């Protein structure tokens, strides 16, 4: 009895298109025969195979994870990698001590990384500026259409909402990298801290661009903001190169766990910034299509 209940429950794990086409037939087959452990295992394997090949099922639709969920997962990963990466004083000091044997090169690389991360963050924050300014000016213009008025209010409200976390992230970046707040430890930690904070700044700019993309009069500003986000993502990627060079200079004294944490952080940082830029550019193209269709 228990195995039969489990088997019937496993059927609910199959894709919707599969269940609509084959579900009733397989359920009748399960109900008419003895259910053993192997039967359950076969059904579980069949469910996995159905998901792997769900596009081949007639009427099947591609399985997609929402972009917002992916961004949240990447942001959470950056947060989890913060401690084993930027907040490992012993490893940071060891790597930096070894890197400084190259003289001024280590300091040049550190300054370059910090400058690039700051530039990427500023561009990410400025990406929404033309959108917000145009929306604000539209609020008091009686000649604007109703849709633009409504969208303008939504843009301003969204910008105010995202300004809080963006300001918080920017303050943390300034505190740990420029104000000597105590951690991350040393110049190497200062060099890489922006890579853990800038991608979320870029992601928080997306809601403003997404809302503004609904109003055709804001299409130009949306495209400008999307372009700035794309450039910010590129700069964020470039900023990790001097960090990687510093890590290589001090690799002989770096624990493998520290190297793995920093490497994973860099990959997640680049992926998150790139995804934010891609979504922004997609919004820009969608806004252009709507304007052309109108």
Secondary structure, 3 states (H helix, E strand, C coil): CHHHHHHHHHHCCCCHHHHHHHHHHHHHHHHHCCCCHHHHHHHHHHHHHHHHCHHHCCCCCCCCCCHHHHHHHHHHHHHHHHHHHCCCHHHHHHHHHHHHHHCHHHHHHHHHHHHHHHHHHHHHHHCCHHHHHHHHHHHCCCCCCHHHHHHHHHHHHHHHHHHHHHHHHHHHHHHHHCCCCCCCCHHHHHHHHHHHHHHHHHHHHHHHHHHHCCCHHHHHHHHHHHHHHHHHHHHHHHHHHHHHHHHHHCHHHCCHHHHHHHHHHHHHHHHHHHHHHHHHHHHHHHHHHHHHHC
